[in-house]
Amino acid sequence: MNTMAPVASTMMDVPLSLNHLLERAARIFHGNEIVSRLPDKSLRRHRYGEWYRRTRALGSALQRLGLRKGD
């Protein structure tokens, strides 16, 4: 007879994918700023909500050009 209490799983209950991370960042942090330094040392600033919209637009454009999953 097993009298040990069940151990809580440490496994994630959501997929670890770029799509999931992108959607989560946009949903939770949409107003937070992202600051990137460009090669010329200037700064590029945008927000996670904008980043999400632009990334989705790029993905859609690539699909329209014929890019498919796994390419």
N, C-alpha and C positions, 0 to 999 in steps of 0.2 A: 504494500500500500504506500503510495506516494503522499507524504504529508507536507511537501514543500509548496509554498505559494507560487503561483505562476509569475514568471519574470516578464516584465514589460519589454516589448520589442524595441530595439534601437534602430530598426529599419525605417526608412522614410515611407510615408503613406501617400506620397505624390511622386510623379516621375521626375527624375533629375535630367531635364532636357533644356536646351537653350530656349525653346518656345515657352516652356513653363516659367523659366526664370525671367524672360522678357515680359510676359503677361503679368507676373507677380510684381515685378518692379514698377510697371506702369500703373497697376491697380493700387498698390500701397504707397508708393513714393512719387506719384505723378507730378507733384509740385516741387520735389527736391531737385537741386541743381547738380549737374555733372560738369566738372571743370577738367578740361584736357589741355595739355601743353603740346603745341604743334612744333614741328622741326625748327621753325624759325624763332622759337622761344615765346611766341605769342600764345594767348590763352583762348580757348574756344569754350563757350558756356552755353548750355542748353539744359532743359529739364527732362526728367525721365518720361513724362507724358509725350513730349515732342520726339524724343528718341524712339519711343514705341511707335508712334505714327510714321516716322520716317523709315524705320526698319521694316515695318509691315509693307509700306509702299515699295521699298526696294525689292522685297521678296515677291510681291505681286508682279512687278515689272520683269523680274528674272523669269518667273513662271510664264508670263505672256511671250517671252522670247524663246521659250522651249526648254528651260532648265527644269529637270525633274529630280525627285528625291533620289539621292545616291550619286548624282552627277558631281 
